């Protein structure tokens, strides 16, 4: 379904919903869920585009060649320092 068709259907849903005779609490819940759906339909393309455009590995702390492995002597020295 195209976005324009969705918006027309959604507008008809919002016009008809108060006229259906649904009790007030249920009507409020349906209106709230309709609003959430509307926001998701509007914002989903924007969010997916931002995720697709973000460079790969962004937020990843691993950089090749920056790993440092400690020797057993260094580990023992840090353990002794921590105890003091």
Buried (B, 14 or more C-beta within 10 A) or exposed (E): EEEEEEEEEBEEBBEEEEEEEBEEEEBEEBBEEBEEEBEEEEEEEEEEEEEEEEEEEEEEEEEEEEEEEEEEEEEEEEEEEEEE
